[in-house]
Amino acid sequence: MIPRWAGRPPDWWKITARWRVEETARFVPVPYITMSLIIISAFVFSYELARSTFDLDRLFRKWGVVPADLVDWLESPDFSREPLTVVTSAFMHGDAVHFASNIAVLCILGIALERLLVRSFDNAGYWIFALTYAVSLLGAIALQVALTSDSTIPIVGASGAIAGIGGAYLMTDPRWAVVIVIWFILQAISGVASLGVDTRVAYYAHIGGFVTGCACMLSLSALVLRTRGA
């Protein structure tokens, strides 16, 4: 049975709407991936709170993504920890506001998207969600490092990957369109305004993650439609 759209989406949403299932109270999947991300992030942040400012700065420089260092590694790859920092950086946060805002979005859009994917693809939905998150993280880091390759300010936080989740969810449900699109426009404006300026806010990571998340869901939709002959 091909999943059906619960309402009447705009024409440009139909590519994803064709496999979106109707929401039902009879089947509410447990969002294992999202909850795991939240728990790990909370554990790491509690560890950060116990560190002094000096120790925290060293922690960020050791396990965050430093664009200049990653570029050097890409030019001369070795067995250092640089590739690992792409993963570890996503579980650290600069302050309480940064942490709380990311967790809030995960609780709202992350859980919604993961449940939607599991309803549509059964257990494979968990893997699809995890892959979307991971690829969005890579897209976020790639754009941020590409545009700030000389920066020595560590990049920490899951904002880029979470922006990808927001973009992916936008491709399946128009109800959040206004909020998400306005947010994206503000990020784009802030990113352009910060060109050549050292800032601790990774605007380009937000943009890169968002676009990657949208692309992931559109690619999935195209694959599903082709497979099902729709």
Secondary structure, 3 states (H helix, E strand, C coil): CCCCCCCCCCHHHHHHHCCCCCCCCCCCCCCHHHHHHHHHHHHHHHHHHCCCHHHHHHHHHHHCECHHHHHHHHHCCCCCCHHHHHHHHHHCCCCHHHHHHHHHHHHHHHHHHHHHHHHHHCCHHHHHHHHHHHHHHHHHHHHHHHHCCCCCCCECCCHHHHHHHHHHHHCCCHHHHHHHHHHHHHHHHHHHHCCCCCCCCCHHHHHHHHHHHHHHHHHHHHHHHHHCCC
